[in-house]
C-alpha cells in the first residue's frame, strides 16, 4: 500500500513542471500566493533511481499567519548576496547544524548557531555558515503545489504538508533511504537523521491515504 501511494505521490509531483532552483528565483517569478513546496537534493535518489524529496514545507498556517509562499521561500534562500537568517528559517537552521558538525565538529560555534539569539562574538563565523547554507539550499531543486486558501480562511496546505511528510518519513518505514553521503546525517536533530528529511514535525505520524485525492485534484487544476 505504501509503495503504491509513494508511486502516485511522485507521479503527481511530476505534473508540477520542471523543478526550479532557489538561487535563481526571485519574488518577480509567477508564484502562487499559497502553496506547499517540495525540495530535492543532489545525490538523493529513490530506490528506482529517480530524485527523492528531502524537505516538505508550507507557510503561515497559524491563525495569525500572513506569510505568503514566496516570502517563506525567500527566508529559506537568504539574500542574493548569500547572507541569511537561520533563526527565521528552521530549514536553514538544520542545514547549518549539519555543515558545522560535518566540518568543525561539536563546539562553541554549534552552540552559538543553535542559541535563540545571535551572540556578537560569533557574528562573523555565523555569517560564513549562513553563506554556506545559502549555497547548499540554493542548489536544491524544488517544486511548488498551489493550494489556495478558501474565503473562510481554511486551506488544505496543512493537510498536504503533514501527510506528505508522514508518507515520506523513514521513521515510518518508507523505502527510500538517504544516501550514505547525505548531509542530513550530520544534523543535530535526530529526527532529521532518522527520517531522511529536513523535517522534524509529522515524521512519526501515520499518513492518511485519502490526502492523495486532494493532491490529485490540486495538480489537475
C-alpha atoms as one frame of an Amber mdcrd trajectory, in Angstrom:
protein
   0.000   0.000   0.000   2.730   2.461   0.966   4.767   1.699  -2.157   1.689
   2.292  -4.312   0.916   5.571  -2.563   4.530   6.721  -2.893   4.438   5.929
  -6.603   1.320   8.035  -7.048   2.753  10.830  -4.896   5.827  11.115  -7.113
   3.757  10.804 -10.278   1.654  13.753  -9.112   4.774  15.747  -8.271   5.962
  15.163 -11.820   2.928  17.073 -13.094   4.063  20.279 -11.386   6.573  21.102
 -14.087  10.374  21.147 -14.094  11.974  21.902 -10.709  13.426  25.341 -10.033
  16.490  26.410  -8.073  16.128  28.924  -5.241  19.418  30.518  -6.223  17.763
  31.535  -9.497  14.365  32.508  -8.066  13.058  35.980  -7.233   9.834  37.472
  -5.990   9.070  38.584  -9.550   8.528  34.977 -10.649   4.980  33.757 -11.093
   4.446  32.307  -7.616   1.054  31.242  -6.284   0.261  33.178  -3.136  -0.366
  29.976  -1.153   1.137  26.542  -1.575   3.283  23.642  -0.417   6.885  23.176
  -1.557   8.973  20.034  -2.070  12.789  20.073  -2.162  15.145  17.529  -3.716
  18.911  17.299  -3.222  21.860  16.258  -5.374  22.740  12.599  -4.861  19.494
  11.753  -3.082  17.627   9.146  -5.098  14.735   6.773  -4.641  15.175   3.030
  -4.974  14.225   3.371  -8.668  16.961   5.954  -9.280  14.674   8.998  -9.503
  15.126  12.035  -7.202  13.639  11.724  -3.727  12.033  14.552  -1.754  14.129
  15.653   1.228  12.061  18.565   2.567   8.359  19.457   2.583   7.026  22.756
   3.853   4.412  25.459   3.667   3.796  28.866   5.246   1.581  30.827   7.620
  -0.645  28.049   8.949  -1.421  29.700  12.285  -4.450  31.912  12.802  -2.169
  34.948  12.698  -0.025  33.699   9.830   0.149  36.152   6.947   3.287  34.877
   5.250   2.868  34.056   1.562   4.612  31.239  -0.288   7.389  33.344  -1.809
   8.088  35.091   1.489   8.744  31.731   3.117  10.895  30.508   0.251  12.864
  33.758   0.418  13.550  33.159   4.116  14.985  29.763   3.233  17.007  31.127
   0.302  18.507  34.137   2.065  19.599  37.161   0.090  21.032  37.005  -3.416
  24.369  38.052  -1.887  24.422  34.867   0.194  23.502  36.116   3.644  20.519
  34.791   5.558  18.862  34.369   8.927  18.629  30.814  10.197  16.624  31.989
  13.200  13.786  32.792  10.802  14.099  29.508   8.877  14.171  26.132  10.588
  15.310  24.660   7.256  18.414  26.869   7.313  18.977  26.021  10.971  19.043
  22.265  10.321  21.309  22.564   7.271  23.638  24.832   9.239  23.977  22.383
  12.128  24.856  19.628   9.662  27.516  21.753   7.949  29.055  22.751  11.272
  29.125  19.213  12.682  30.494  17.745   9.452  33.261  20.294   9.016  34.015
  21.553  12.540  32.535  19.087  14.985  30.518  19.909  18.097  31.846  23.039
  19.727  31.175  26.639  20.584  30.139  27.612  17.061  27.448  24.940  17.049
  26.219  26.159  20.437  26.138  29.731  19.125  24.307  28.692  15.955  21.593
  26.885  17.896  21.104  29.621  20.507  17.901  31.645  20.321  19.717  34.945
  19.909  22.800  35.926  17.970  25.951  36.240  20.030  28.035  39.222  18.817
  31.338  37.413  19.264  30.182  34.732  16.812  28.642  37.058  14.234  31.438
  36.687  11.667  31.594  32.898  11.971  27.807  32.653  11.718  27.841  34.838
   8.612  30.168  32.354   6.904  27.882  29.447   7.788  24.881  31.436   6.520
  26.720  31.828   3.215  27.376  28.088   3.009  23.744  27.318   3.883  22.544
  29.664   1.142  24.808  27.920  -1.365  23.594  24.474  -0.345  19.880  25.269
  -0.321  20.249  27.362  -3.468  21.437  24.260  -5.356  18.472  22.150  -4.251
  15.772  21.736  -6.944  12.218  22.245  -5.722   8.611  22.154  -6.848   5.588
  24.077  -5.631   1.979  22.951  -5.455  -0.530  25.809  -5.464  -3.005  25.272
  -2.611  -5.430  28.186  -2.308  -6.931  29.480   0.911 -10.718  29.489   0.899
 -12.809  32.547   1.690 -13.420  31.258   5.229  -9.650  31.074   5.841  -9.361
  27.293   5.629  -6.828  25.553   3.425  -5.604  22.067   2.584  -1.981  23.200
   2.886  -1.515  21.812   6.376  -3.108  18.510   5.410  -0.937  18.160   2.296
   2.231  19.053   4.193   1.532  16.778   7.163   0.580  13.717   5.146   3.391
  14.163   2.623   5.970  14.198   5.418   4.387  11.197   7.129   4.336   9.273
   3.846   7.986  10.058   3.079   9.461   9.619   6.564  11.931   6.807   7.117
  10.858   6.781  10.771   7.651   5.239   9.395   9.421   2.631   7.253   9.387
   4.441   3.926  11.573   2.512   1.467  13.568   5.431   0.028  16.593   5.712
   2.285  19.029   8.630   2.277  22.403   8.041   0.670  25.470   7.399   2.805
  26.753  10.845   1.868  23.587  12.784   2.690  24.416  15.955   4.598  21.451
  15.392   6.905  23.287  12.503   8.609  25.277  15.227  10.402  22.260  17.248
  11.555  21.941  17.854  15.282  18.286  16.865  15.431  17.904  13.085  15.490
  14.545  13.343  13.718  16.278  14.767  10.653  18.861  11.999  10.704  16.333
   9.211  11.218  13.589  10.447   8.901  15.847  11.167   5.936  14.126  14.552
   5.662  14.982  18.103   6.635  11.811  17.988   8.732  11.035  17.162  12.356
   7.270  17.702  12.573   4.924  14.892  11.455   7.703  12.375  10.790   6.308
   9.932  13.377   2.708  10.204  12.279   0.656   7.827  10.146  -0.338   9.289
   6.818  -3.915   9.220   5.580  -4.016   7.812   2.038  -7.092   9.933   1.294
  -4.890  13.040   1.101  -3.714  11.871  -2.317  -7.203  12.531  -3.698  -6.843
  16.186  -2.690  -3.314  16.225  -4.089  -4.586  14.771  -7.354  -7.333  17.363
  -7.644  -4.911  20.219  -6.974  -2.418  19.055  -9.606  -5.178  18.824 -12.216
  -6.176  22.474 -11.847
